[in-house]
Amino acid sequence: MNTISSKLFKLWHFCCLYSTKKLYLFSQQQFKGDKTMNKVATGTAKIFALALSLMVGALMIGCKSATEPASSQAYDSEAAADMNASALGTDAGGAGVNFGDSHTLLQTGDIASIVEGGKINSPQTKTKSFDPITKEHTLVITRNGNKNGFDFTADITYKYTFYDAAGVKMDSLKKGITDKIDISVTKSRSVSKGDRLDATDAASGTWTITAILTGSPILNGGYNRDGSIVFHTVANGDRTMTFSLAVNFVNDTLVKDADGYTHLKGPANSDFKATTPKGYNIERKSDITFNGDGTATLVVTRTSGDGTTETFTIDVKAGKFLRKIR
């Protein structure tokens, strides 16, 4: 029992005894010789004491500590690393999917439906529009994936605008002329299932891709996810959390590898916040280095804990936690 709860318990105990005794003595003085009224007053005293105890008891429950327990801090840091991996990974349905679509945009100017064996495969175009005044394209697609232990389906809305090297808006992509694309993305709430965690969440992001004409496009922007997660790991068992995650990308090179994955090379940072069923809150700020080979290194700080930092490696192609380095 924490200090606040202990004090409230002592207050509750004292008030119950004191109020019951005072009301009982009062009833004896006021209704001396009147047994019926004496019983009524005594009963009233007991009811008052019970009501008081319930009120203070509820207050004690409401004052449940929100402090992150020391015994959970290492597990909470691993949970943050797991969520970063899932949020960024391609196979997990994270930002890697959107990076891949962004790379397709700067190569072809569109994210077209893929037809295989006479059937429309992922992505599947739902709606497409263009505003000739603002030069903004809007595209809604359905994406699904089932690979490396992950299974997800999501409706994704893209809004994007092309620019030439002088910063003038363009109607469409023109090879050798288009040098920048502004992109925003929103993903409706959906379920992403994996070996280590299941996430039910929504996502949004905005970023700008520049230096397209150099052949080494640079991405700057942010990505957010919020919802609930269930872990299936040795360290975290089947813990559930509600969470939010904000990631900032800083001058990262957009890389497409021989396996068809698009990922980043360069720095980023993230802020993971969550609430556990036990009522305490978690915050983990991380410095991220995308290594350019499909992995990333996370230096995770126990922001809501004792301030210790831990280093993890994650796979941003699959969206998996790999290992704790130190």
DOBALUM-245656 format. One record per atom (N, C-alpha, C): residue in one letter; x, y, z. Coordinates in pm, whole numbers, plus 50000, padded with zeros to 5 digits. Layout:
// DOBALUM-245656
AXYZ/...
// end
This chain:
// DOBALUM-245656
M500854988050000/M500005000050000/M500885012450000/N500625022249906/N501455034049902/N501105043650015/T501885054550027/T501735063850139/T500355070150142/I499855074350024/I498545080750019/I497455071150063/S497505058850012/S496495048850048/S496545045850196/S497745044950254/S497885042050396/S497245052950481/K497485065450444/K496905076650519/K495395076750506/L494885073950386/L493445073550367/L492795062450447/F493475051150455/F492935040050532/F492825043650679/K493865050250731/K493825054350873/K492715064450896/L492535073750799/L491475083550810/L490115076850807/W489935067550715/W488685059950703/W488365052550832/H489345045850888/H489145038151010/H488755047151127/F489445058551140/F489175067751249/F487775073851235/C487425078151111/C486135084451090/C484975075051118/C485125062651075/C484055052951098/C483825050951248/L484905048751323/L484765046451467/L484245058851538/Y484775070451504/Y484405082851572/Y482945086451544/S482545085851413/S481195089951379/S480165080451437/T480465067551436/T479535057851492/T479355059951642/K480465062251710/K480405064351855/K479635076951890/K479915088051818/K479245100651846/K477755099951819/L477385093651708/L475965092551677/L475245083351774/Y475925073151820/Y475305064051915/Y475065071252048/L476065078652098/L475915086052224/L474825096552211/F474775103152091/F473735113152069/F472345106852077/S472215095152017/S470905088452019/S470515084452160/Q471475080552241/Q471175076652378/Q470685088552459/Q471295100152436/Q470905112152511/Q469555117452465/Q469285117352335/Q468065123352282/Q466845114552302/F467065101552302/F465905092652305/F465975082952423/K466505087852535/K466605079652654/K465195075252695/G465045062252712/G463765056652753/G462855053252637/D463195058152518/D462365055052402/D463105044852317/K462755032052338/K463515021152274/K463375021552122/T462175024952075/T461955024851929/T462825035351860/M462775047651914/M463575058251854/M465055055851872/N465395049551981/N466805046352006/N467345036851900/K466535027051863/K466935017351762/K467085024251625/V466125033351597/V466185040351469/V467455048851459/A467775055951566/A468955064451565/A470235056351555/T470265045151628/T471445036551621/T471645030951482/G470525026851418/G470605021851280/G471095032551184/T470615044851208/T471075055951124/T472565057951137/A473075056851257/A474505058351280/A475305047851204/K474805035651204/K475505024851133/K475495027250981/I474315031850931/I474215034450787/I475165045750746/F475245056150832/F476145067250804/F477595062550799/A477945054050895/A479315048950899/A479625040550776/L478635032450730/L478845024250612/L479015032950488/A478165043350475/A478275052250361/A479615059350358/L480075063550477/L481365070350485/L482495061050445/S482415048650488/S483465039150455/S483525036450305/L482325035650240/L482295033450096/L482875045350020/M482555057450068/M483075069350002/M484595070050010/V485135067650127/V486585068250144/V487275056750072/G486615045150074/G487165033650001/G487275036449853/A486235042849797/A486275046549655/A487395056549629/L487585065749723/L488665075549710/L490015068649710/M490165058549793/M491435051149798/M491715044249666/I490665038449604/I490845031849475/I491215042049369/G490565053849374/G490845064449277/G492245069749289/C492865068449406/C494215073449426/C495275062949399/K494905052849323/K495855042349286/K497075048449219/S498255044049256/S499495050249209/S499665048549059/A500045059448990/A500325059048846/A501825058148820/T502605055948925/T504055055148911/T504465041748851/E505385042148757/E505865029948692/E506715021948790/P506345009548821/P507115001548917/P508524998648866/A509494998648954/A510874995948916/A511024982048855/S510224972548905/S510324958748858/S509824957048714/S509084966848662/S508514965748527/S509274973748422/Q510254981648463/Q510834991448372/Q511604985148255/A512304974248280/A513014967548170/A512024961748070/Y510934955848120/Y509904950248032/Y509214961247952/D509004972748015/D508334983847948/D509194989547836/S510514989547856/S511424994147749/S511384984447631/E511334971547659/E511244961647551/E509914963147478/A508844966147553/A507544968447490/A507604980247393/A508314990847432/A508475002547344/A509244998847218/A510284990747232/A511064986247115/A510194977847022/D509384969047081/D508474960847001/D507484969446923/M506924979646989/M505934988046923/M506574996546814/N507785001646836/N508495008946731/N508715000046609/A509104987546633/A509354978246523/A508074975846443/S506984973446513/S505704970746445/S505224982946369/A505384994846429/A504905007146365/A505705010746241/L506975007046237/L507845010546125/L507924999746019/G507664987246056/G507904975945968/G506944974845850/T507474970045738/T506664968345617/T505714956545630/D506224944745663/D505374932845671/D504324934145781/A504604942245883/A503654944245992/A502564954345955/G502674960445836/G501674970145794/G501964984045845/G503214986645882/G503594999545937/G504055009545833/A504875019245877/A505295030245789/A506065025345667/G506705013545677/G507435008145562/G506555006345440/V505285002945462/V504325001845351/V504185015445282/N504055025945361/N503885039445307/N505165044645241/F506325040645295/F507585044345229/F507675037745092/G507225025145084/G507225018244956/G506315025044855/D505125029144902/D504195036244812/D504765049844772/S505455056444865/S506075069444835/S507145067844727/H507925057144738/H508965054544638/H508345051744502/T507215044544501/T506505041944376/T506015054944313/L505535064144397/L505075077044348/L506185084744279/L507375085044339/L508455092844278/L509035085844155/Q508715072944139/Q509185065844020/Q508165066143907/T506875064643942/T505835063143839/T504765073843843/G504655081143956/G503615091343969/G502275085944010/D502205072944042/D500915066844078/D501165054744168/I500095050344235/I500145037644310/I499035029144252/A499345021944149/A498325014644073/A498005001144136/S496794996344109/S496424982844152/S497304972644082/I497624962144153/I498434951344095/I497524939744058/V497604935343935/V496774924243888/V497664912043869/E497334901243940/E498084888743929/E497104877343906/G497354869443803/G496484858043774/G495054862043745/G494894873943688/G493544878543655/G492804884543773/K493434885143892/K492794890644011/K493554902944060/I492774912544111/I493404924544167/I493994921144302/N495284923544316/N495994920644441/N496274933844513/S496934932844627/S497284944844703/S498394952444632/P498304965944613/P497174974244657/P495994973844562/Q494824976644615/Q493624977344534/Q493074991644541/T492994998344426/T492525012144423/T491025012644448/K490615021644540/K489185023344568/K488655036144504/T489315047344532/T488925059944470/T490165068044435/K490025076844335/K491145085244293/K490585098444241/S491215109644282/S490745122644235/S491915132344226/F491705143344152/F492725153644135/F492055167244135/D492605176744213/D492105190344218/D492995199044129/P492485203744016/P493335211443922/P493745225143976/I493055229844079/I493395242944136/I494535241644237/T494385232344333/T495425230644436/T496525221244390/K496255213744281/K497195203844227/K497355191744320/E496415190044412/E496515178844507/E495805166544454/H496505155244460/H495915142344425/H495415135644553/T494305128544544/T493795120544657/T493595106344606/L494125097044681/L494045082844642/L493715074444764/V492695065944752/V492335056644859/V492565042544808/I493375034944881/I493665021144841/I493455011744959/T493264999244928/T493224988645029/T494524980845020/R495164979245131/R496414971545138/R496194959745231/N496754948345195/N496764936945285/N498074929445269/G498444922345375/G499684914745372/G499644902845464/N500364892645426/N500474880645509/N501864874745484/K502824879145568/K504214875345544/K505004876345674/N505964867345691/N506854867445808/N506114867545942/G504994860445946/G504244859346072/G503294870746097/F503114879846000/F502214891146016/F501004889545924/D499894895445968/D498664895245889/D497954908545912/F497754916445805/F497084929245823/F496264932745700/T495244941045722/T494454947045615/T494154961345656/A494294970745562/A494064984745597/A493614992745476/D492715002145499/D492375012145398/D493255024345423/I493955028645319/I494925039645333/I494545051045238/T494535063145291/T494265074945209/T495545083145193/Y495925085545069/Y497085093945039/Y496625107044977/K497275117745017/K497135130644950/K498555135144913/Y498775138944787/Y500135142344747/Y500145152844637/T501235160444635/T501415171144537/T502845170744486/F503005172244354/F504315172244290/F504825186544269/Y506155188344279/Y506785201444258/Y508005199844168/D508325210344093/D509565210244016/D510695215744103/A511885216944048/A513065221244126/A512935235544176/A512085243644111/A511885257444153/A510795258844257/G510175247544293/G509105247844393/G507735250644337/V507585250044205/V506295252344141/V505505239244136/K504215240144175/K503365228144174/K503145223044031/M503045209744022/M502865203343893/M501595194743895/D501025192643775/D499825184143766/D500155169543794/S501345165443754/S501715151343768/S503245150143768/L503695138043792/L505135135343790/L505665136443648/K506805143243633/K507505143543505/K508955140143531/K509385129043475/K510755124343496/K511765134943451/G512755137243536/G513765146943505/G513385161243540/I512145163343581/I511675176843618/I511165177243762/T510375167243800/T509845166743938/T510975164444037/D511045173044140/D512135171944237/D511645170644382/K510325172244402/K509785171744539/K508345166844537/I507985159244642/I506595154944661/I506215157044807/D505095163744829/D504495164444963/D503465153244974/I503545145445082/I502665133945098/I502055133845237/S500755131345246/S500125128645375/S499415115145365/V499365108245476/V498765094845477/V497935093045603/T496785086745589/T495985082645704/T495555068145683/K495605060645790/K495185046645786/K494065044745885/S492935039545838/S491815037145928/S492165026446028/R491425026246139/R491725016646246/R491575002446194/S492594994246215/S492574980446169/S493464972046260/V493484959046236/V494254949846320/V495464944846244/S496634945446310/S497854939546257/S498294928746355/K498294916246311/K498634905146399/K500044900046369/G500804897546477/G502164892646461/G502524882646569/D503734877246558/D504194867346656/D504354873446795/R504814885846803/R505134892046931/R504044901346983/L503214906746892/L502144915646938/L501054916846833/D499854920246880/D498734923746794/D498404938346822/A498254946246717/A497944960446733/A496644963746662/T495764970446734/T494534975746675/T494654990846685/D494894997446571/D495225011646580/D494915019146452/A495075032246461/A494975041146345/A496325047746327/A496595052246205/A497905058446177/A497725070646089/S498655080046102/S498665091746015/S500105096646004/G500385103445895/G501735108545877/G501785118945767/T502765127545774/T503045137245667/T504545137845648/W504995137845523/W506415139445497/W506625145545359/T507805150745343/T508225156745216/T509435149145165/I509375145545038/I510515139044974/I511155149144879/T512425151944902/T513155161844821/T514365155344755/A515055163344674/A516285158944605/A516045146644518/I514865145744459/I514545134244373/I515465133844252/L515815145444199/L516645146044078/L518075141244102/T518515140944228/T519875136244258/T519985121144253/G518845114344257/G518865099644261/G518945094144401/S519115102944501/S519125098744642/S518115107244719/P516805104044702/P515755112144763/P515835112344916/I515525124044973/I515585126245117/I514175128045172/L513895121445285/L512585122245348/L512665129145484/N511775138745507/N511605145345636/N510125145545671/G509815142945796/G508405143445835/G508125135845962/G506865132045980/G506455125246102/G505405114746076/Y505255105646174/Y504325094346164/Y503775091646302/N502465089646312/N501815087446441/N500905075346437/R500885068146549/R499945057046564/R499355057446705/D498085053346717/D497485052346849/D496415041546847/G496255034946961/G495275024146971/G495575015247089/S495455002247068/S495704992547176/S496574981347123/I497354975247213/I498254964447176/I498154953047277/V498354941047227/V498444929047312/V499764922247279/F500604920147379/F501914913947357/F501834898847374/H502724891947302/H502824877347314/H504304873547326/T504984879847419/T506424877447434/T506724871247569/V507914865747582/V508324859647709/V508364870247818/A508914881947786/A509064892547887/A507734898847924/N506844900447825/N505604907947848/N504344899447846/G504494886247828/G503334877347838/G502224881747745/D501004882647798/D499854887447722/D499384900847776/R500344909547806/R500004922947856/R499254930847750/T498314939047794/T497594947947705/T497884962347746/M497884971347648/M498124985547674/M497344993747573/T496925005547614/T496515015847518/T497735024647497/F497945029447375/F499225036047349/F499085047147244/S500115055447239/S500335064747128/S501825064647097/L502145066146970/L503545066346928/L503715077246823/A504685086046845/A505015096646749/A506465094846705/V506685094546574/V508025092746518/V508345104646428/N509565110046442/N510025121046358/N511215116346274/F511145118446143/F512215114546051/F513005127046012/V514325126146018/V515165137945998/V516205135245889/N515975140845771/N516945139945659/N517365125545631/D516385116745616/D516675102645591/D516645099645441/T517615091945396/T517645087645256/T516645076245237/L515855077245130/L514875066945097/L515565056345011/V515595043945061/V516355033244996/V515425021944955/K515555017344831/K514835005344788/K515854994544759/D515704982844826/D516714972444812/D516334962044708/A517214952444689/A517024942144587/A515844933044616/D515404932644743/D514264924144781/D512934931144761/G512974943744717/G511734951044693/G511244959144811/Y511984958844922/Y511584966645039/Y512114980945027/T511314990545073/T511765004345082/T511905008045229/H513085012945265/H513315016845405/H514205029145407/L514585033445526/L515315045945541/L516755043645583/K517575053745562/K518935053945614/K519165067745674/G519415067945806/G519615080745873/G518935081046010/P518835093046071/P518335094246208/P516835096846218/A516305093546335/A514905096346369/A514795095946521/N513645099646570/N513365098346714/N511905095346734/S511575089346847/S510175085746873/S509835087847020/D508535089047045/D508005090547180/D506835080947196/F507015070947281/F506005060647305/F505375062947442/K504045064247445/K503315065947571/K502235055247579/A502065049347698/A501085038747713/A500535038447855/T499355032547868/T498735030347998/T498445015548013/T498835009748125/T498654995448149/T497364993048226/P496864980548226/P495664977448303/P495844979748454/K497094979948499/K497344982448641/K497234997248676/G497045005548575/G496775019648600/G497985028748594/Y499185023348575/Y500335032248569/Y500685035548424/N501345046848407/N501675051948274/N503135049548240/I503385047548111/I504735045148060/I505065055847958/E506305060547958/E506805068747849/E508235064547818/R508505062647689/R509835059047643/R510185067547521/K511215075947535/K511725083547422/K512915076047363/S512955075147232/S514005067247166/S514705075247058/D516025073547051/D516815078546939/D517005066846843/I516635069046718/I516635058246619/I517665061046512/T518415050746476/T519325051546362/T518935040746262/F518435044846147/F518145035346039/F519475032145971/N519835019545971/N521165015545925/N521285014145773/G520165014945704/G520185014145558/G520165000045504/D520214990045594/D520204975945551/D518914968845590/G517904976545631/G516644970545675/G516574968445824/T517614972845896/T517574972246043/T517694986446099/A517354987746225/A517505000646292/A517954998146436/T518715007746490/T519185007046628/T518405017346710/L517845012746821/L517065021346910/L517795023147042/V518015035447083/V518495038347218/V517285043647295/V516755035147383/V515495037847451/V515755042947592/T515175054447625/T515325060247758/T514075057547841/R514305053347966/R513185051148058/R512675064748108/T511965071748022/T511565085548049/T510695086548174/S509755077348189/S508875077448306/S509435069148421/G510615063448400/G511225055048502/G512455061448562/D513535053648571/D514745058448640/D515745065348547/G515375067148418/G516245074248325/G517295065748258/T517365052848291/T518335043848229/T518065042548079/T519125041148000/T518965038747856/T519315024247824/E518605018647727/E518835005047679/E518865005347527/T519674996847466/T519844996947321/T519304983947261/F518494985547155/F517864974047089/F518104974946939/T518024963446872/T518044962846727/T516704957446679/I516134963846576/I514864959346520/I515004957446369/D514134949246314/D514074946646170/D512934955046113/V513254965346034/V512204974145982/V511624969145849/K512174958345796/K511524952045681/K510314944045729/A510554935145823/A509474926945876/A508654934545980/G509344942546062/G508664949246173/G508814941446302/K510014935446321/K510234926546435/K511344931546526/F511154929246654/F512194930946755/F513234919946731/L514514923746727/L515564913746705/L516284910146834/R516864920246902/R517624917047022/R517884929747103/K518194927447230/K518684938147315/K520214937547313/I520834948847281/I522304949147274/I522904951647411/R522334961247483/R522804964147618/R521744972047693/
// end
